[in-house]
Amino acid sequence: MGTLAQVFPTLLVEVERALVAMGRSDVASQLHAVQVKGVNFDNAADAGYIYVHSSDSAHGETICLEAPSMVNLDVGVNGQINGIELVSPQGPLKAELRRHASA
């Protein structure tokens, strides 16, 4: 699919800004290199998930952001991003998630 910057550029900027503001530059610095390997969208839950290529390490923490939708970043015990959940995404972002999920 491509990098997060290629597939969801606006989301990347918003998430990066929110992470830096909360002092999580360690995670923000990974965003430009993250490779999107799949997207799913659950209409009933009004939530999407972006699967990324990482080392597939065990779950370490979930970082919760409001950027502008609710975004939960799943981070492995090794500190690498494992996935990105978007709850009730708005407007163009919801449309993009649905489009990539059906691809």
Protein Blocks (a to p, Z undefined) as FASTA:
>chain_A
ZZfklmmmmlmmmmmmmmmmnopamlmmmmmmpccfbdcddfklopacdddddehpacfb
dcddddfbccdddddfkopafbdcdehiahjlmmmmmmmmmZZ
